[in-house]
Amino acid sequence: MIQETISPNEFKLLRDYIEQHCGIALGEEKAYLVETRLASLLVETGCQDFGSFYRLAAANGSPTLRDRIVDAMTTNETLWFRDQHPFEILKTKLLPPLAEEVRSGSRFRIRIWSAASSTGQEPYSIAMTIQEFCKANPGIRPEHFEILATDISPSALFLAKAGRYDAAAIARGLPDYHRNTYFEPAGPVWTVKDSLKQMITYRRFNLQDPLDSLGKMDVVFCRYVAIYFSESFKRQIYSGIARILSPSGHLIISAVESLRGLVDDFEALSHANGTYYRYSRPKGAP
Ligand SMILES: C[S@@+](CC[C@H](N)C(=O)[O-])C[C@H]1O[C@@H](n2cnc3c(N)ncnc32)[C@H](O)[C@@H]1O
């Protein structure tokens, strides 16, 4: 008979395994989460308990089981224009000076990174904000923008790339105007129009990996993801972001996250009841 409850020792082994492979740090009270999220994998792999499941995962050279464990442990909660102010900040504070640089010929492309893009609502909201900005600013076109959307979760990325959303997902924060302009009805679902999809490159990326391979970014959205990580991993990510931001680059995090005590490469600014961060080289840095 399968032992579906997790012992304290099994939890400790799996908790460390999960943190090692995706950075998600689970407190002692999260044993139930491991139990519920990994229950079906436990059955599928034929393991009798979480101890043998851990041993299988740890010994298994193939990335498949590891990816599925990570996928199961990620929380992909998201919605359109989440919190609104980040997109207002993008539209009124960040895009105008960048667009001016394009107009003056001092730059050709503006690069924006959605660092934990989940099922696509964040990068598509960025793309819609840009499309609207382009309509209001002649001479600036969607081709001037490159949006990179990354996530560790293969299933979230699959949904994001497909760009198909059911009525319940669409209802979560997408204004009618945006739905009617940027989506097409397809039976019971709404599909993102190609003109919007083409603006985004989706890529699987683990934030534990060096960020430098992504190239320089002008704006980084890193929202509702660091909340799951340890202080040292947060510090690693935010200082990595500082390294890849262009000299006039900006970082947007969520209101439940903070840079305080972690990095001093940023200056906090406020707009539209929200905070955003400008890259600013720490005093005394070379
Ligand atoms: C709660 S969602 C946030 C989605 C979006 N940024 C938003 O604000 O609505 C968190 C996302 O972080 C991703 N994630 C967790 N650990 C990660 C890691 N180590 N590298 C990259 N993405 C990760 C999860 O797969 C999940 O899709």
The ligand as an ORCA input file, in Angstrom:
! r2SCAN-3c Opt
* xyz 0 1
  C       3.509     33.390     -9.123
  S       4.199     33.227    -10.722
  C       4.473     34.934    -11.135
  C       4.022     35.242    -12.544
  C       4.138     36.703    -12.959
  N       5.477     37.207    -12.832
  C       3.171     37.590    -12.209
  O       3.631     38.499    -11.511
  O       1.963     37.393    -12.320
  C       5.828     32.659    -10.304
  C       6.555     31.992    -11.473
  O       7.928     31.833    -11.127
  C       8.398     30.655    -11.753
  N       9.637     30.209    -11.107
  C       9.789     29.652     -9.871
  N      11.081     29.332     -9.659
  C      11.763     29.731    -10.762
  C      13.142     29.687    -11.135
  N      14.089     29.169    -10.328
  N      13.491     30.167    -12.348
  C      12.553     30.691    -13.177
  N      11.240     30.761    -12.889
  C      10.851     30.292    -11.679
  C       7.235     29.698    -11.604
  O       7.301     28.644    -12.532
  C       6.021     30.606    -11.794
  O       5.532     30.541    -13.110
*
